[in-house]
């Protein structure tokens, strides 16, 4: 971690097209936690572009792992995607003109990144850390009784039946996509 980095959060993903949607959700959640909602749309767009660039370069038959990282330092939010691929990803054209780049890492792999400025007058040390509620420890009065859930046994039987027929062609489905 850069010594000037105030906060960092990351997410490890499999380099498949679904990683783009996961990146979108992760960035929006993290920036909400960091009270930077005003950057959500732009940061999400940039993160999705970077993840897409890395996924496009990866072998879809044997996908590797990628790490999406958000770092706050100085007056910037840095969005990074790290992979272990041999070939570096290509910086998306949509990010031209921004402070961004691609670099090969010393131990192997690549890092593609883009820097976004924080709102005027704000720096990384002024961004509030997320607050978590303290949880009370469970009562030491003895083992708690398990909670009962409202479970539809017929639904689960249909689900298991459908899973056991995975090799068969699909048929018309009923409620919840199951027969």
SEMARMAR-822844 format. One record per residue (C-alpha): x, y, z; residue in one letter; residue number from 1; chain. Coordinates in steps of 0.2 Angstrom, whole numbers. Each point is the difference from the previous one (the first is absolute). Layout:
N
<node><u>X</u><v>Y</v><w>Z</w><r>A</r><k>NUM</k><c>A</c></node>
...
! end
This chain:
179
<node><u>0</u><v>0</v><w>0</w><r>X</r><k>1</k><c>A</c></node>
<node><u>6</u><v>17</v><w>-4</w><r>X</r><k>2</k><c>A</c></node>
<node><u>6</u><v>9</v><w>16</w><r>X</r><k>3</k><c>A</c></node>
<node><u>-12</u><v>15</v><w>-5</w><r>X</r><k>4</k><c>A</c></node>
<node><u>-15</u><v>-11</v><w>-2</w><r>X</r><k>5</k><c>A</c></node>
<node><u>-13</u><v>4</v><w>13</w><r>X</r><k>6</k><c>A</c></node>
<node><u>-13</u><v>-14</v><w>-4</w><r>X</r><k>7</k><c>A</c></node>
<node><u>0</u><v>-15</v><w>-12</w><r>X</r><k>8</k><c>A</c></node>
<node><u>-13</u><v>-13</v><w>-4</w><r>X</r><k>9</k><c>A</c></node>
<node><u>2</u><v>-14</v><w>-12</w><r>X</r><k>10</k><c>A</c></node>
<node><u>-10</u><v>-15</v><w>-8</w><r>X</r><k>11</k><c>A</c></node>
<node><u>7</u><v>-15</v><w>-8</w><r>X</r><k>12</k><c>A</c></node>
<node><u>-10</u><v>-6</v><w>-15</w><r>X</r><k>13</k><c>A</c></node>
<node><u>1</u><v>-14</v><w>-14</w><r>X</r><k>14</k><c>A</c></node>
<node><u>5</u><v>8</v><w>-17</w><r>X</r><k>15</k><c>A</c></node>
<node><u>-17</u><v>-4</v><w>-8</w><r>X</r><k>16</k><c>A</c></node>
<node><u>-13</u><v>13</v><w>-7</w><r>X</r><k>17</k><c>A</c></node>
<node><u>-10</u><v>-1</v><w>16</w><r>X</r><k>18</k><c>A</c></node>
<node><u>14</u><v>9</v><w>9</w><r>X</r><k>19</k><c>A</c></node>
<node><u>-5</u><v>16</v><w>-8</w><r>X</r><k>20</k><c>A</c></node>
<node><u>-17</u><v>0</v><w>9</w><r>X</r><k>21</k><c>A</c></node>
<node><u>9</u><v>-5</v><w>16</w><r>X</r><k>22</k><c>A</c></node>
<node><u>12</u><v>14</v><w>-2</w><r>X</r><k>23</k><c>A</c></node>
<node><u>-15</u><v>12</v><w>-2</w><r>X</r><k>24</k><c>A</c></node>
<node><u>-8</u><v>-6</v><w>16</w><r>X</r><k>25</k><c>A</c></node>
<node><u>16</u><v>0</v><w>10</w><r>X</r><k>26</k><c>A</c></node>
<node><u>5</u><v>18</v><w>-5</w><r>X</r><k>27</k><c>A</c></node>
<node><u>-17</u><v>7</v><w>4</w><r>X</r><k>28</k><c>A</c></node>
<node><u>0</u><v>-9</v><w>17</w><r>X</r><k>29</k><c>A</c></node>
<node><u>17</u><v>5</v><w>5</w><r>X</r><k>30</k><c>A</c></node>
<node><u>-3</u><v>19</v><w>-5</w><r>X</r><k>31</k><c>A</c></node>
<node><u>-16</u><v>0</v><w>10</w><r>X</r><k>32</k><c>A</c></node>
<node><u>10</u><v>-7</v><w>15</w><r>X</r><k>33</k><c>A</c></node>
<node><u>13</u><v>14</v><w>-3</w><r>X</r><k>34</k><c>A</c></node>
<node><u>-13</u><v>13</v><w>-1</w><r>X</r><k>35</k><c>A</c></node>
<node><u>5</u><v>4</v><w>-18</w><r>X</r><k>36</k><c>A</c></node>
<node><u>-16</u><v>-3</v><w>-9</w><r>X</r><k>37</k><c>A</c></node>
<node><u>3</u><v>15</v><w>-12</w><r>X</r><k>38</k><c>A</c></node>
<node><u>14</u><v>-10</v><w>-8</w><r>X</r><k>39</k><c>A</c></node>
<node><u>-10</u><v>-17</v><w>-2</w><r>X</r><k>40</k><c>A</c></node>
<node><u>-6</u><v>2</v><w>-18</w><r>X</r><k>41</k><c>A</c></node>
<node><u>17</u><v>6</v><w>-7</w><r>X</r><k>42</k><c>A</c></node>
<node><u>10</u><v>-13</v><w>11</w><r>X</r><k>43</k><c>A</c></node>
<node><u>-12</u><v>-14</v><w>-4</w><r>X</r><k>44</k><c>A</c></node>
<node><u>2</u><v>4</v><w>-19</w><r>X</r><k>45</k><c>A</c></node>
<node><u>19</u><v>1</v><w>1</w><r>X</r><k>46</k><c>A</c></node>
<node><u>1</u><v>-16</v><w>10</w><r>X</r><k>47</k><c>A</c></node>
<node><u>-11</u><v>-10</v><w>-12</w><r>X</r><k>48</k><c>A</c></node>
<node><u>10</u><v>6</v><w>-15</w><r>X</r><k>49</k><c>A</c></node>
<node><u>16</u><v>-6</v><w>9</w><r>X</r><k>50</k><c>A</c></node>
<node><u>-7</u><v>-16</v><w>5</w><r>X</r><k>51</k><c>A</c></node>
<node><u>-7</u><v>-3</v><w>-17</w><r>X</r><k>52</k><c>A</c></node>
<node><u>17</u><v>4</v><w>-8</w><r>X</r><k>53</k><c>A</c></node>
<node><u>9</u><v>-13</v><w>11</w><r>X</r><k>54</k><c>A</c></node>
<node><u>-14</u><v>-13</v><w>-3</w><r>X</r><k>55</k><c>A</c></node>
<node><u>1</u><v>2</v><w>-19</w><r>X</r><k>56</k><c>A</c></node>
<node><u>19</u><v>-4</v><w>1</w><r>X</r><k>57</k><c>A</c></node>
<node><u>-2</u><v>-15</v><w>11</w><r>X</r><k>58</k><c>A</c></node>
<node><u>-3</u><v>-18</v><w>-6</w><r>X</r><k>59</k><c>A</c></node>
<node><u>-18</u><v>-4</v><w>2</w><r>X</r><k>60</k><c>A</c></node>
<node><u>3</u><v>-19</v><w>-1</w><r>X</r><k>61</k><c>A</c></node>
<node><u>11</u><v>1</v><w>16</w><r>X</r><k>62</k><c>A</c></node>
<node><u>-4</u><v>17</v><w>8</w><r>X</r><k>63</k><c>A</c></node>
<node><u>12</u><v>7</v><w>13</w><r>X</r><k>64</k><c>A</c></node>
<node><u>-3</u><v>11</v><w>15</w><r>X</r><k>65</k><c>A</c></node>
<node><u>0</u><v>19</v><w>0</w><r>X</r><k>66</k><c>A</c></node>
<node><u>0</u><v>12</v><w>14</w><r>X</r><k>67</k><c>A</c></node>
<node><u>-10</u><v>16</v><w>-1</w><r>X</r><k>68</k><c>A</c></node>
<node><u>7</u><v>13</v><w>13</w><r>X</r><k>69</k><c>A</c></node>
<node><u>-6</u><v>17</v><w>5</w><r>X</r><k>70</k><c>A</c></node>
<node><u>13</u><v>11</v><w>9</w><r>X</r><k>71</k><c>A</c></node>
<node><u>-2</u><v>17</v><w>7</w><r>X</r><k>72</k><c>A</c></node>
<node><u>16</u><v>10</v><w>1</w><r>X</r><k>73</k><c>A</c></node>
<node><u>3</u><v>19</v><w>-1</w><r>X</r><k>74</k><c>A</c></node>
<node><u>-14</u><v>8</v><w>-9</w><r>X</r><k>75</k><c>A</c></node>
<node><u>-4</u><v>-15</v><w>-11</w><r>X</r><k>76</k><c>A</c></node>
<node><u>-10</u><v>-16</v><w>-1</w><r>X</r><k>77</k><c>A</c></node>
<node><u>11</u><v>-13</v><w>-9</w><r>X</r><k>78</k><c>A</c></node>
<node><u>-9</u><v>-15</v><w>-9</w><r>X</r><k>79</k><c>A</c></node>
<node><u>12</u><v>-14</v><w>-4</w><r>X</r><k>80</k><c>A</c></node>
<node><u>-2</u><v>-18</v><w>-7</w><r>X</r><k>81</k><c>A</c></node>
<node><u>14</u><v>-12</v><w>2</w><r>X</r><k>82</k><c>A</c></node>
<node><u>1</u><v>-17</v><w>-9</w><r>X</r><k>83</k><c>A</c></node>
<node><u>13</u><v>-13</v><w>-3</w><r>X</r><k>84</k><c>A</c></node>
<node><u>-1</u><v>-1</v><w>-19</w><r>X</r><k>85</k><c>A</c></node>
<node><u>15</u><v>0</v><w>-11</w><r>X</r><k>86</k><c>A</c></node>
<node><u>-6</u><v>13</v><w>-12</w><r>X</r><k>87</k><c>A</c></node>
<node><u>-5</u><v>17</v><w>7</w><r>X</r><k>88</k><c>A</c></node>
<node><u>-18</u><v>6</v><w>-3</w><r>X</r><k>89</k><c>A</c></node>
<node><u>-3</u><v>15</v><w>-12</w><r>X</r><k>90</k><c>A</c></node>
<node><u>-5</u><v>16</v><w>8</w><r>X</r><k>91</k><c>A</c></node>
<node><u>-18</u><v>3</v><w>-6</w><r>X</r><k>92</k><c>A</c></node>
<node><u>-2</u><v>15</v><w>-12</w><r>X</r><k>93</k><c>A</c></node>
<node><u>-14</u><v>7</v><w>11</w><r>X</r><k>94</k><c>A</c></node>
<node><u>13</u><v>4</v><w>14</w><r>X</r><k>95</k><c>A</c></node>
<node><u>12</u><v>9</v><w>-12</w><r>X</r><k>96</k><c>A</c></node>
<node><u>3</u><v>18</v><w>7</w><r>X</r><k>97</k><c>A</c></node>
<node><u>-1</u><v>-6</v><w>18</w><r>X</r><k>98</k><c>A</c></node>
<node><u>14</u><v>-4</v><w>12</w><r>X</r><k>99</k><c>A</c></node>
<node><u>1</u><v>-18</v><w>-4</w><r>X</r><k>100</k><c>A</c></node>
<node><u>13</u><v>-14</v><w>-5</w><r>X</r><k>101</k><c>A</c></node>
<node><u>5</u><v>-18</v><w>-2</w><r>X</r><k>102</k><c>A</c></node>
<node><u>16</u><v>-7</v><w>8</w><r>X</r><k>103</k><c>A</c></node>
<node><u>8</u><v>-17</v><w>1</w><r>X</r><k>104</k><c>A</c></node>
<node><u>3</u><v>-6</v><w>18</w><r>X</r><k>105</k><c>A</c></node>
<node><u>17</u><v>-6</v><w>6</w><r>X</r><k>106</k><c>A</c></node>
<node><u>-6</u><v>-17</v><w>6</w><r>X</r><k>107</k><c>A</c></node>
<node><u>-11</u><v>-3</v><w>-16</w><r>X</r><k>108</k><c>A</c></node>
<node><u>-17</u><v>6</v><w>-5</w><r>X</r><k>109</k><c>A</c></node>
<node><u>-6</u><v>18</v><w>-4</w><r>X</r><k>110</k><c>A</c></node>
<node><u>-8</u><v>15</v><w>8</w><r>X</r><k>111</k><c>A</c></node>
<node><u>-12</u><v>11</v><w>-9</w><r>X</r><k>112</k><c>A</c></node>
<node><u>-6</u><v>15</v><w>9</w><r>X</r><k>113</k><c>A</c></node>
<node><u>-9</u><v>17</v><w>-1</w><r>X</r><k>114</k><c>A</c></node>
<node><u>0</u><v>15</v><w>12</w><r>X</r><k>115</k><c>A</c></node>
<node><u>-15</u><v>10</v><w>4</w><r>X</r><k>116</k><c>A</c></node>
<node><u>1</u><v>17</v><w>10</w><r>X</r><k>117</k><c>A</c></node>
<node><u>-10</u><v>1</v><w>16</w><r>X</r><k>118</k><c>A</c></node>
<node><u>-13</u><v>14</v><w>1</w><r>X</r><k>119</k><c>A</c></node>
<node><u>7</u><v>17</v><w>2</w><r>X</r><k>120</k><c>A</c></node>
<node><u>7</u><v>4</v><w>17</w><r>X</r><k>121</k><c>A</c></node>
<node><u>1</u><v>-18</v><w>5</w><r>X</r><k>122</k><c>A</c></node>
<node><u>15</u><v>-11</v><w>3</w><r>X</r><k>123</k><c>A</c></node>
<node><u>1</u><v>-19</v><w>5</w><r>X</r><k>124</k><c>A</c></node>
<node><u>3</u><v>4</v><w>18</w><r>X</r><k>125</k><c>A</c></node>
<node><u>-16</u><v>10</v><w>1</w><r>X</r><k>126</k><c>A</c></node>
<node><u>-11</u><v>-15</v><w>-7</w><r>X</r><k>127</k><c>A</c></node>
<node><u>-8</u><v>-8</v><w>15</w><r>X</r><k>128</k><c>A</c></node>
<node><u>3</u><v>-18</v><w>4</w><r>X</r><k>129</k><c>A</c></node>
<node><u>-15</u><v>-11</v><w>-1</w><r>X</r><k>130</k><c>A</c></node>
<node><u>-9</u><v>-3</v><w>17</w><r>X</r><k>131</k><c>A</c></node>
<node><u>-5</u><v>-17</v><w>5</w><r>X</r><k>132</k><c>A</c></node>
<node><u>-12</u><v>-4</v><w>14</w><r>X</r><k>133</k><c>A</c></node>
<node><u>7</u><v>-10</v><w>14</w><r>X</r><k>134</k><c>A</c></node>
<node><u>-8</u><v>-17</v><w>2</w><r>X</r><k>135</k><c>A</c></node>
<node><u>-4</u><v>-6</v><w>18</w><r>X</r><k>136</k><c>A</c></node>
<node><u>7</u><v>-17</v><w>4</w><r>X</r><k>137</k><c>A</c></node>
<node><u>-12</u><v>-14</v><w>1</w><r>X</r><k>138</k><c>A</c></node>
<node><u>-8</u><v>-2</v><w>17</w><r>X</r><k>139</k><c>A</c></node>
<node><u>10</u><v>-13</v><w>10</w><r>X</r><k>140</k><c>A</c></node>
<node><u>-16</u><v>-7</v><w>8</w><r>X</r><k>141</k><c>A</c></node>
<node><u>2</u><v>-16</v><w>-11</w><r>X</r><k>142</k><c>A</c></node>
<node><u>-3</u><v>-6</v><w>-17</w><r>X</r><k>143</k><c>A</c></node>
<node><u>-13</u><v>10</v><w>-10</w><r>X</r><k>144</k><c>A</c></node>
<node><u>-14</u><v>-9</v><w>-8</w><r>X</r><k>145</k><c>A</c></node>
<node><u>1</u><v>0</v><w>-19</w><r>X</r><k>146</k><c>A</c></node>
<node><u>-11</u><v>12</v><w>-9</w><r>X</r><k>147</k><c>A</c></node>
<node><u>-14</u><v>-8</v><w>-10</w><r>X</r><k>148</k><c>A</c></node>
<node><u>-1</u><v>5</v><w>-18</w><r>X</r><k>149</k><c>A</c></node>
<node><u>-16</u><v>1</v><w>-11</w><r>X</r><k>150</k><c>A</c></node>
<node><u>6</u><v>-13</v><w>-13</w><r>X</r><k>151</k><c>A</c></node>
<node><u>-10</u><v>-7</v><w>-14</w><r>X</r><k>152</k><c>A</c></node>
<node><u>5</u><v>-18</v><w>0</w><r>X</r><k>153</k><c>A</c></node>
<node><u>-9</u><v>-3</v><w>-17</w><r>X</r><k>154</k><c>A</c></node>
<node><u>11</u><v>14</v><w>-8</w><r>X</r><k>155</k><c>A</c></node>
<node><u>16</u><v>-8</v><w>6</w><r>X</r><k>156</k><c>A</c></node>
<node><u>-6</u><v>-17</v><w>-7</w><r>X</r><k>157</k><c>A</c></node>
<node><u>-3</u><v>7</v><w>-17</w><r>X</r><k>158</k><c>A</c></node>
<node><u>16</u><v>9</v><w>1</w><r>X</r><k>159</k><c>A</c></node>
<node><u>10</u><v>-16</v><w>4</w><r>X</r><k>160</k><c>A</c></node>
<node><u>-10</u><v>-10</v><w>-13</w><r>X</r><k>161</k><c>A</c></node>
<node><u>5</u><v>14</v><w>-13</w><r>X</r><k>162</k><c>A</c></node>
<node><u>18</u><v>-1</v><w>5</w><r>X</r><k>163</k><c>A</c></node>
<node><u>0</u><v>-19</v><w>-2</w><r>X</r><k>164</k><c>A</c></node>
<node><u>-6</u><v>2</v><w>-18</w><r>X</r><k>165</k><c>A</c></node>
<node><u>14</u><v>12</v><w>-5</w><r>X</r><k>166</k><c>A</c></node>
<node><u>4</u><v>-11</v><w>-15</w><r>X</r><k>167</k><c>A</c></node>
<node><u>-18</u><v>1</v><w>-7</w><r>X</r><k>168</k><c>A</c></node>
<node><u>-6</u><v>13</v><w>-12</w><r>X</r><k>169</k><c>A</c></node>
<node><u>-10</u><v>14</v><w>8</w><r>X</r><k>170</k><c>A</c></node>
<node><u>-19</u><v>-1</v><w>1</w><r>X</r><k>171</k><c>A</c></node>
<node><u>-13</u><v>13</v><w>3</w><r>X</r><k>172</k><c>A</c></node>
<node><u>2</u><v>6</v><w>18</w><r>X</r><k>173</k><c>A</c></node>
<node><u>-12</u><v>5</v><w>13</w><r>X</r><k>174</k><c>A</c></node>
<node><u>1</u><v>13</v><w>14</w><r>X</r><k>175</k><c>A</c></node>
<node><u>18</u><v>5</v><w>5</w><r>X</r><k>176</k><c>A</c></node>
<node><u>6</u><v>-8</v><w>-16</w><r>X</r><k>177</k><c>A</c></node>
<node><u>-3</u><v>-18</v><w>7</w><r>X</r><k>178</k><c>A</c></node>
<node><u>-13</u><v>-13</v><w>-4</w><r>X</r><k>179</k><c>A</c></node>
! end
